[in-house]
Amino acid sequence: MEENGNLLDSLLGGAIDYSKTSFELIRLKAIDKVSWLVSSAFSRFLAILITSMSLLMGSFALAFWIGDALGKPWYGFLVVAAFYGLLAIVLFFLMHKWIKKQVGNYMVRKLLK
């Protein structure tokens, strides 16, 4: 009977070790995915920030140049703002679904990788 007890203890110990190892593996995989997601989001944020600042400075320069050519500085800002407004409307109506699909597919691919 004692032999059955040792076998049961050994089996139970193995099951506990297996569950601890499985939990640790799941935890490490989750940490890997989260760290990848955060680092990827941060690098993309920096790229978007730098691009946005360049676009902003270029827009100011273009607005002042157009305003100088038209005679009043606010004309230039009005023209640039109207251009960006029209561009936003066109992009929203033409590309909203496509962009949403691409971003969703990218996130699913990276999270399941």
N, CA, C and O atoms as a GROMACS GRO file, in nm:
protein
  452
    1MET      N    1   0.082  -0.120   0.000
    1MET     CA    2   0.000   0.000   0.000
    1MET      C    3   0.086   0.126   0.000
    1MET      O    4   0.051   0.228  -0.059
    2GLU      N    5   0.201   0.115   0.069
    2GLU     CA    6   0.290   0.230   0.074
    2GLU      C    7   0.345   0.263  -0.064
    2GLU      O    8   0.370   0.379  -0.095
    3GLU      N    9   0.363   0.160  -0.146
    3GLU     CA   10   0.413   0.181  -0.281
    3GLU      C   11   0.313   0.262  -0.364
    3GLU      O   12   0.353   0.346  -0.444
    4ASN      N   13   0.184   0.238  -0.345
    4ASN     CA   14   0.080   0.316  -0.414
    4ASN      C   15   0.084   0.461  -0.366
    4ASN      O   16   0.062   0.552  -0.446
    5GLY      N   17   0.110   0.482  -0.238
    5GLY     CA   18   0.118   0.618  -0.183
    5GLY      C   19   0.235   0.694  -0.243
    5GLY      O   20   0.221   0.811  -0.278
    6ASN      N   21   0.351   0.629  -0.255
    6ASN     CA   22   0.467   0.694  -0.316
    6ASN      C   23   0.442   0.724  -0.463
    6ASN      O   24   0.481   0.829  -0.513
    7LEU      N   25   0.378   0.631  -0.532
    7LEU     CA   26   0.345   0.652  -0.672
    7LEU      C   27   0.249   0.768  -0.690
    7LEU      O   28   0.264   0.850  -0.781
    8LEU      N   29   0.149   0.777  -0.601
    8LEU     CA   30   0.053   0.886  -0.606
    8LEU      C   31   0.120   1.019  -0.574
    8LEU      O   32   0.092   1.119  -0.639
    9ASP      N   33   0.208   1.019  -0.472
    9ASP     CA   34   0.280   1.142  -0.437
    9ASP      C   35   0.370   1.186  -0.553
    9ASP      O   36   0.378   1.304  -0.584
   10SER      N   37   0.437   1.090  -0.615
   10SER     CA   38   0.524   1.121  -0.728
   10SER      C   39   0.442   1.176  -0.845
   10SER      O   40   0.484   1.273  -0.910
   11LEU      N   41   0.329   1.116  -0.872
   11LEU     CA   42   0.242   1.161  -0.980
   11LEU      C   43   0.187   1.300  -0.951
   11LEU      O   44   0.183   1.386  -1.039
   12LEU      N   45   0.145   1.322  -0.828
   12LEU     CA   46   0.092   1.453  -0.788
   12LEU      C   47   0.201   1.559  -0.794
   12LEU      O   48   0.177   1.672  -0.838
   13GLY      N   49   0.320   1.524  -0.750
   13GLY     CA   50   0.432   1.618  -0.758
   13GLY      C   51   0.466   1.654  -0.901
   13GLY      O   52   0.494   1.769  -0.932
   14GLY      N   53   0.464   1.554  -0.989
   14GLY     CA   54   0.489   1.580  -1.131
   14GLY      C   55   0.383   1.670  -1.192
   14GLY      O   56   0.414   1.757  -1.272
   15ALA      N   57   0.258   1.648  -1.154
   15ALA     CA   58   0.149   1.731  -1.206
   15ALA      C   59   0.163   1.875  -1.158
   15ALA      O   60   0.137   1.969  -1.233
   16ILE      N   61   0.202   1.893  -1.032
   16ILE     CA   62   0.221   2.028  -0.978
   16ILE      C   63   0.337   2.097  -1.049
   16ILE      O   64   0.327   2.214  -1.086
   17ASP      N   65   0.448   2.024  -1.069
   17ASP     CA   66   0.561   2.083  -1.141
   17ASP      C   67   0.523   2.119  -1.284
   17ASP      O   68   0.564   2.224  -1.335
   18TYR      N   69   0.445   2.033  -1.349
   18TYR     CA   70   0.401   2.060  -1.486
   18TYR      C   71   0.314   2.185  -1.490
   18TYR      O   72   0.328   2.268  -1.580
   19SER      N   73   0.223   2.198  -1.395
   19SER     CA   74   0.135   2.315  -1.395
   19SER      C   75   0.214   2.442  -1.367
   19SER      O   76   0.185   2.546  -1.426
   20LYS      N   77   0.312   2.435  -1.278
   20LYS     CA   78   0.396   2.554  -1.250
   20LYS      C   79   0.476   2.592  -1.374
   20LYS      O   80   0.487   2.710  -1.407
   21THR      N   81   0.532   2.493  -1.441
   21THR     CA   82   0.609   2.520  -1.562
   21THR      C   83   0.521   2.576  -1.673
   21THR      O   84   0.561   2.668  -1.744
   22SER      N   85   0.401   2.520  -1.688
   22SER     CA   86   0.308   2.570  -1.790
   22SER      C   87   0.267   2.714  -1.760
   22SER      O   88   0.259   2.797  -1.851
   23PHE      N   89   0.240   2.743  -1.635
   23PHE     CA   90   0.203   2.879  -1.596
   23PHE      C   91   0.318   2.975  -1.623
   23PHE      O   92   0.297   3.086  -1.672
   24GLU      N   93   0.439   2.934  -1.591
   24GLU     CA   94   0.557   3.018  -1.614
   24GLU      C   95   0.577   3.044  -1.763
   24GLU      O   96   0.612   3.155  -1.803
   25LEU      N   97   0.556   2.942  -1.845
   25LEU     CA   98   0.568   2.957  -1.990
   25LEU      C   99   0.464   3.056  -2.043
   25LEU      O  100   0.496   3.142  -2.125
   26ILE      N  101   0.341   3.043  -1.997
   26ILE     CA  102   0.235   3.136  -2.040
   26ILE      C  103   0.269   3.278  -1.996
   26ILE      O  104   0.250   3.373  -2.073
   27ARG      N  105   0.319   3.293  -1.874
   27ARG     CA  106   0.356   3.425  -1.823
   27ARG      C  107   0.468   3.487  -1.907
   27ARG      O  108   0.463   3.605  -1.941
   28LEU      N  109   0.570   3.408  -1.940
   28LEU     CA  110   0.681   3.458  -2.019
   28LEU      C  111   0.638   3.493  -2.162
   28LEU      O  112   0.686   3.592  -2.218
   29LYS      N  113   0.549   3.415  -2.220
   29LYS     CA  114   0.497   3.447  -2.353
   29LYS      C  115   0.417   3.577  -2.350
   29LYS      O  116   0.427   3.659  -2.441
   30ALA      N  117   0.338   3.596  -2.244
   30ALA     CA  118   0.260   3.719  -2.231
   30ALA      C  119   0.353   3.839  -2.215
   30ALA      O  120   0.330   3.944  -2.276
   31ILE      N  121   0.457   3.824  -2.135
   31ILE     CA  122   0.554   3.933  -2.117
   31ILE      C  123   0.621   3.965  -2.250
   31ILE      O  124   0.642   4.082  -2.282
   32ASP      N  125   0.656   3.863  -2.326
   32ASP     CA  126   0.719   3.884  -2.456
   32ASP      C  127   0.628   3.962  -2.550
   32ASP      O  128   0.672   4.056  -2.615
   33LYS      N  129   0.501   3.923  -2.556
   33LYS     CA  130   0.406   3.991  -2.645
   33LYS      C  131   0.383   4.135  -2.602
   33LYS      O  132   0.381   4.226  -2.686
   34VAL      N  133   0.367   4.156  -2.472
   34VAL     CA  134   0.342   4.292  -2.423
   34VAL      C  135   0.464   4.380  -2.447
   34VAL      O  136   0.450   4.495  -2.488
   35SER      N  137   0.583   4.328  -2.420
   35SER     CA  138   0.704   4.409  -2.441
   35SER      C  139   0.722   4.440  -2.589
   35SER      O  140   0.763   4.551  -2.624
   36TRP      N  141   0.693   4.344  -2.676
   36TRP     CA  142   0.702   4.370  -2.819
   36TRP      C  143   0.601   4.476  -2.860
   36TRP      O  144   0.634   4.566  -2.938
   37LEU      N  145   0.479   4.465  -2.810
   37LEU     CA  146   0.373   4.559  -2.846
   37LEU      C  147   0.407   4.700  -2.798
   37LEU      O  148   0.388   4.796  -2.872
   38VAL      N  149   0.456   4.712  -2.676
   38VAL     CA  150   0.491   4.845  -2.622
   38VAL      C  151   0.608   4.905  -2.698
   38VAL      O  152   0.605   5.023  -2.734
   39SER      N  153   0.712   4.826  -2.724
   39SER     CA  154   0.827   4.880  -2.796
   39SER      C  155   0.791   4.917  -2.939
   39SER      O  156   0.839   5.018  -2.991
   40SER      N  157   0.707   4.838  -3.003
   40SER     CA  158   0.663   4.869  -3.138
   40SER      C  159   0.578   4.996  -3.140
   40SER      O  160   0.596   5.083  -3.225
   41ALA      N  161   0.487   5.006  -3.044
   41ALA     CA  162   0.402   5.126  -3.037
   41ALA      C  163   0.486   5.250  -3.008
   41ALA      O  164   0.460   5.356  -3.065
   42PHE      N  165   0.585   5.238  -2.922
   42PHE     CA  166   0.669   5.353  -2.888
   42PHE      C  167   0.751   5.398  -3.009
   42PHE      O  168   0.761   5.517  -3.036
   43SER      N  169   0.810   5.302  -3.082
   43SER     CA  170   0.890   5.340  -3.199
   43SER      C  171   0.801   5.404  -3.306
   43SER      O  172   0.843   5.500  -3.372
   44ARG      N  173   0.682   5.352  -3.324
   44ARG     CA  174   0.589   5.412  -3.421
   44ARG      C  175   0.545   5.551  -3.375
   44ARG      O  176   0.531   5.642  -3.457
   45PHE      N  177   0.523   5.566  -3.244
   45PHE     CA  178   0.485   5.697  -3.190
   45PHE      C  179   0.595   5.799  -3.218
   45PHE      O  180   0.566   5.911  -3.260
   46LEU      N  181   0.721   5.761  -3.196
   46LEU     CA  182   0.831   5.854  -3.223
   46LEU      C  183   0.839   5.890  -3.371
   46LEU      O  184   0.861   6.007  -3.406
   47ALA      N  185   0.821   5.792  -3.458
   47ALA     CA  186   0.824   5.820  -3.601
   47ALA      C  187   0.710   5.913  -3.641
   47ALA      O  188   0.730   6.006  -3.720
   48ILE      N  189   0.592   5.890  -3.586
   48ILE     CA  190   0.477   5.976  -3.616
   48ILE      C  191   0.499   6.116  -3.561
   48ILE      O  192   0.464   6.214  -3.626
   49LEU      N  193   0.557   6.126  -3.441
   49LEU     CA  194   0.583   6.256  -3.381
   49LEU      C  195   0.681   6.337  -3.464
   49LEU      O  196   0.659   6.455  -3.489
   50ILE      N  197   0.790   6.274  -3.508
   50ILE     CA  198   0.890   6.344  -3.589
   50ILE      C  199   0.831   6.384  -3.724
   50ILE      O  200   0.855   6.495  -3.771
   51THR      N  201   0.756   6.294  -3.785
   51THR     CA  202   0.692   6.326  -3.913
   51THR      C  203   0.591   6.439  -3.897
   51THR      O  204   0.582   6.528  -3.982
   52SER      N  205   0.515   6.436  -3.788
   52SER     CA  206   0.415   6.542  -3.763
   52SER      C  207   0.482   6.677  -3.743
   52SER      O  208   0.434   6.778  -3.793
   53MET      N  209   0.591   6.678  -3.669
   53MET     CA  210   0.662   6.805  -3.647
   53MET      C  211   0.718   6.860  -3.778
   53MET      O  212   0.712   6.980  -3.802
   54SER      N  213   0.772   6.772  -3.862
   54SER     CA  214   0.823   6.816  -3.992
   54SER      C  215   0.710   6.870  -4.079
   54SER      O  216   0.724   6.972  -4.145
   55LEU      N  217   0.598   6.799  -4.077
   55LEU     CA  218   0.482   6.844  -4.155
   55LEU      C  219   0.428   6.977  -4.102
   55LEU      O  220   0.388   7.064  -4.180
   56LEU      N  221   0.428   6.993  -3.974
   56LEU     CA  222   0.382   7.118  -3.914
   56LEU      C  223   0.470   7.235  -3.954
   56LEU      O  224   0.421   7.340  -3.994
   57MET      N  225   0.601   7.216  -3.944
   57MET     CA  226   0.694   7.324  -3.981
   57MET      C  227   0.684   7.354  -4.131
   57MET      O  228   0.688   7.470  -4.172
   58GLY      N  229   0.673   7.251  -4.211
   58GLY     CA  230   0.656   7.272  -4.355
   58GLY      C  231   0.526   7.343  -4.388
   58GLY      O  232   0.521   7.426  -4.479
   59SER      N  233   0.422   7.311  -4.313
   59SER     CA  234   0.293   7.377  -4.334
   59SER      C  235   0.300   7.525  -4.299
   59SER      O  236   0.243   7.609  -4.369
   60PHE      N  237   0.370   7.557  -4.190
   60PHE     CA  238   0.388   7.698  -4.154
   60PHE      C  239   0.465   7.772  -4.263
   60PHE      O  240   0.428   7.882  -4.304
   61ALA      N  241   0.572   7.711  -4.310
   61ALA     CA  242   0.652   7.774  -4.415
   61ALA      C  243   0.569   7.794  -4.542
   61ALA      O  244   0.573   7.901  -4.603
   62LEU      N  245   0.493   7.692  -4.580
   62LEU     CA  246   0.409   7.703  -4.699
   62LEU      C  247   0.301   7.810  -4.680
   62LEU      O  248   0.273   7.886  -4.772
   63ALA      N  249   0.240   7.815  -4.562
   63ALA     CA  250   0.136   7.914  -4.535
   63ALA      C  251   0.192   8.056  -4.542
   63ALA      O  252   0.129   8.145  -4.600
   64PHE      N  253   0.310   8.077  -4.484
   64PHE     CA  254   0.370   8.211  -4.492
   64PHE      C  255   0.408   8.246  -4.635
   64PHE      O  256   0.394   8.361  -4.676
   65TRP      N  257   0.457   8.148  -4.710
   65TRP     CA  258   0.496   8.174  -4.849
   65TRP      C  259   0.374   8.208  -4.934
   65TRP      O  260   0.376   8.303  -5.012
   66ILE      N  261   0.265   8.129  -4.920
   66ILE     CA  262   0.142   8.157  -4.995
   66ILE      C  263   0.083   8.291  -4.951
   66ILE      O  264   0.038   8.369  -5.035
   67GLY      N  265   0.084   8.317  -4.820
   67GLY     CA  266   0.034   8.445  -4.770
   67GLY      C  267   0.113   8.562  -4.822
   67GLY      O  268   0.056   8.667  -4.854
   68ASP      N  269   0.244   8.546  -4.833
   68ASP     CA  270   0.329   8.653  -4.887
   68ASP      C  271   0.296   8.676  -5.034
   68ASP      O  272   0.294   8.790  -5.081
   69ALA      N  273   0.271   8.566  -5.107
   69ALA     CA  274   0.239   8.579  -5.249
   69ALA      C  275   0.102   8.641  -5.271
   69ALA      O  276   0.080   8.712  -5.369
   70LEU      N  277   0.007   8.615  -5.179
   70LEU     CA  278  -0.129   8.669  -5.193
   70LEU      C  279  -0.146   8.805  -5.128
   70LEU      O  280  -0.248   8.870  -5.149
   71GLY      N  281  -0.050   8.850  -5.051
   71GLY     CA  282  -0.055   8.984  -4.995
   71GLY      C  283  -0.092   8.989  -4.848
   71GLY      O  284  -0.060   9.088  -4.782
   72LYS      N  285  -0.157   8.889  -4.793
   72LYS     CA  286  -0.193   8.887  -4.652
   72LYS      C  287  -0.157   8.750  -4.594
   72LYS      O  288  -0.191   8.647  -4.652
   73PRO      N  289  -0.089   8.748  -4.480
   73PRO     CA  290  -0.044   8.620  -4.423
   73PRO      C  291  -0.157   8.523  -4.391
   73PRO      O  292  -0.140   8.402  -4.405
   74TRP      N  293  -0.271   8.573  -4.350
   74TRP     CA  294  -0.378   8.480  -4.313
   74TRP      C  295  -0.439   8.410  -4.433
   74TRP      O  296  -0.502   8.305  -4.418
   75TYR      N  297  -0.422   8.466  -4.553
   75TYR     CA  298  -0.467   8.396  -4.673
   75TYR      C  299  -0.392   8.264  -4.690
   75TYR      O  300  -0.451   8.162  -4.727
   76GLY      N  301  -0.263   8.268  -4.664
   76GLY     CA  302  -0.182   8.147  -4.676
   76GLY      C  303  -0.227   8.039  -4.579
   76GLY      O  304  -0.237   7.922  -4.616
   77PHE      N  305  -0.255   8.079  -4.454
   77PHE     CA  306  -0.302   7.982  -4.355
   77PHE      C  307  -0.440   7.928  -4.392
   77PHE      O  308  -0.469   7.811  -4.368
   78LEU      N  309  -0.524   8.012  -4.450
   78LEU     CA  310  -0.656   7.969  -4.493
   78LEU      C  311  -0.644   7.866  -4.607
   78LEU      O  312  -0.716   7.767  -4.607
   79VAL      N  313  -0.557   7.889  -4.701
   79VAL     CA  314  -0.538   7.797  -4.814
   79VAL      C  315  -0.484   7.663  -4.763
   79VAL      O  316  -0.532   7.557  -4.804
   80VAL      N  317  -0.385   7.667  -4.675
   80VAL     CA  318  -0.326   7.543  -4.624
   80VAL      C  319  -0.429   7.466  -4.540
   80VAL      O  320  -0.439   7.344  -4.552
   81ALA      N  321  -0.504   7.536  -4.457
   81ALA     CA  322  -0.607   7.470  -4.375
   81ALA      C  323  -0.716   7.408  -4.464
   81ALA      O  324  -0.762   7.297  -4.436
   82ALA      N  325  -0.756   7.479  -4.569
   82ALA     CA  326  -0.856   7.424  -4.660
   82ALA      C  327  -0.803   7.299  -4.730
   82ALA      O  328  -0.877   7.202  -4.748
   83PHE      N  329  -0.676   7.301  -4.770
   83PHE     CA  330  -0.616   7.183  -4.832
   83PHE      C  331  -0.618   7.064  -4.737
   83PHE      O  332  -0.658   6.954  -4.777
   84TYR      N  333  -0.576   7.084  -4.613
   84TYR     CA  334  -0.575   6.974  -4.516
   84TYR      C  335  -0.716   6.926  -4.484
   84TYR      O  336  -0.739   6.807  -4.464
   85GLY      N  337  -0.811   7.017  -4.478
   85GLY     CA  338  -0.949   6.978  -4.455
   85GLY      C  339  -1.004   6.890  -4.567
   85GLY      O  340  -1.065   6.787  -4.541
   86LEU      N  341  -0.981   6.932  -4.690
   86LEU     CA  342  -1.025   6.851  -4.805
   86LEU      C  343  -0.953   6.716  -4.809
   86LEU      O  344  -1.014   6.614  -4.838
   87LEU      N  345  -0.824   6.717  -4.780
   87LEU     CA  346  -0.748   6.592  -4.777
   87LEU      C  347  -0.802   6.497  -4.670
   87LEU      O  348  -0.813   6.377  -4.694
   88ALA      N  349  -0.835   6.550  -4.553
   88ALA     CA  350  -0.889   6.466  -4.446
   88ALA      C  351  -1.025   6.407  -4.484
   88ALA      O  352  -1.051   6.290  -4.457
   89ILE      N  353  -1.108   6.486  -4.547
   89ILE     CA  354  -1.240   6.436  -4.588
   89ILE      C  355  -1.226   6.326  -4.694
   89ILE      O  356  -1.291   6.223  -4.685
   90VAL      N  357  -1.140   6.350  -4.791
   90VAL     CA  358  -1.119   6.251  -4.898
   90VAL      C  359  -1.062   6.122  -4.839
   90VAL      O  360  -1.109   6.013  -4.871
   91LEU      N  361  -0.959   6.134  -4.755
   91LEU     CA  362  -0.899   6.015  -4.695
   91LEU      C  363  -0.997   5.940  -4.607
   91LEU      O  364  -0.999   5.817  -4.606
   92PHE      N  365  -1.079   6.012  -4.534
   92PHE     CA  366  -1.175   5.945  -4.446
   92PHE      C  367  -1.275   5.863  -4.527
   92PHE      O  368  -1.300   5.747  -4.495
   93PHE      N  369  -1.331   5.923  -4.630
   93PHE     CA  370  -1.434   5.853  -4.706
   93PHE      C  371  -1.377   5.744  -4.798
   93PHE      O  372  -1.443   5.643  -4.822
   94LEU      N  373  -1.256   5.764  -4.849
   94LEU     CA  374  -1.201   5.666  -4.942
   94LEU      C  375  -1.120   5.556  -4.874
   94LEU      O  376  -1.115   5.443  -4.924
   95MET      N  377  -1.057   5.587  -4.762
   95MET     CA  378  -0.962   5.491  -4.707
   95MET      C  379  -0.991   5.446  -4.565
   95MET      O  380  -0.913   5.370  -4.510
   96HIS      N  381  -1.099   5.490  -4.505
   96HIS     CA  382  -1.127   5.457  -4.366
   96HIS      C  383  -1.134   5.306  -4.343
   96HIS      O  384  -1.069   5.253  -4.252
   97LYS      N  385  -1.212   5.237  -4.423
   97LYS     CA  386  -1.229   5.092  -4.406
   97LYS      C  387  -1.099   5.018  -4.435
   97LYS      O  388  -1.065   4.923  -4.364
   98TRP      N  389  -1.027   5.061  -4.538
   98TRP     CA  390  -0.902   4.995  -4.573
   98TRP      C  391  -0.798   5.010  -4.462
   98TRP      O  392  -0.732   4.913  -4.426
   99ILE      N  393  -0.785   5.131  -4.407
   99ILE     CA  394  -0.688   5.154  -4.299
   99ILE      C  395  -0.726   5.073  -4.176
   99ILE      O  396  -0.640   5.013  -4.113
  100LYS      N  397  -0.854   5.072  -4.142
  100LYS     CA  398  -0.901   4.996  -4.027
  100LYS      C  399  -0.871   4.847  -4.044
  100LYS      O  400  -0.828   4.781  -3.950
  101LYS      N  401  -0.893   4.795  -4.162
  101LYS     CA  402  -0.867   4.654  -4.190
  101LYS      C  403  -0.718   4.624  -4.181
  101LYS      O  404  -0.679   4.523  -4.121
  102GLN      N  405  -0.634   4.710  -4.237
  102GLN     CA  406  -0.490   4.688  -4.236
  102GLN      C  407  -0.434   4.690  -4.093
  102GLN      O  408  -0.352   4.606  -4.056
  103VAL      N  409  -0.478   4.786  -4.013
  103VAL     CA  410  -0.430   4.795  -3.875
  103VAL      C  411  -0.477   4.675  -3.794
  103VAL      O  412  -0.400   4.618  -3.717
  104GLY      N  413  -0.602   4.636  -3.811
  104GLY     CA  414  -0.654   4.519  -3.739
  104GLY      C  415  -0.580   4.392  -3.776
  104GLY      O  416  -0.546   4.313  -3.689
  105ASN      N  417  -0.556   4.371  -3.906
  105ASN     CA  418  -0.483   4.252  -3.950
  105ASN      C  419  -0.340   4.252  -3.898
  105ASN      O  420  -0.288   4.147  -3.859
  106TYR      N  421  -0.276   4.368  -3.898
  106TYR     CA  422  -0.139   4.379  -3.848
  106TYR      C  423  -0.131   4.341  -3.700
  106TYR      O  424  -0.043   4.266  -3.659
  107MET      N  425  -0.224   4.393  -3.621
  107MET     CA  426  -0.224   4.364  -3.477
  107MET      C  427  -0.249   4.215  -3.451
  107MET      O  428  -0.182   4.155  -3.367
  108VAL      N  429  -0.343   4.156  -3.522
  108VAL     CA  430  -0.373   4.013  -3.503
  108VAL      C  431  -0.252   3.930  -3.543
  108VAL      O  432  -0.216   3.835  -3.472
  109ARG      N  433  -0.190   3.963  -3.656
  109ARG     CA  434  -0.071   3.887  -3.700
  109ARG      C  435   0.040   3.894  -3.596
  109ARG      O  436   0.103   3.792  -3.564
  110LYS      N  437   0.065   4.011  -3.543
  110LYS     CA  438   0.175   4.028  -3.448
  110LYS      C  439   0.144   3.964  -3.313
  110LYS      O  440   0.234   3.909  -3.249
  111LEU      N  441   0.019   3.968  -3.270
  111LEU     CA  442  -0.014   3.910  -3.142
  111LEU      C  443  -0.020   3.758  -3.147
  111LEU      O  444   0.006   3.692  -3.046
  112LEU      N  445  -0.051   3.700  -3.262
  112LEU     CA  446  -0.057   3.554  -3.274
  112LEU      C  447   0.075   3.493  -3.322
  112LEU      O  448   0.086   3.371  -3.330
  113LYS      N  449   0.172   3.575  -3.352
  113LYS     CA  450   0.301   3.528  -3.401
  113LYS      C  451   0.379   3.458  -3.292
  113LYS      O  452   0.491   3.412  -3.315
   0.00000   0.00000   0.00000
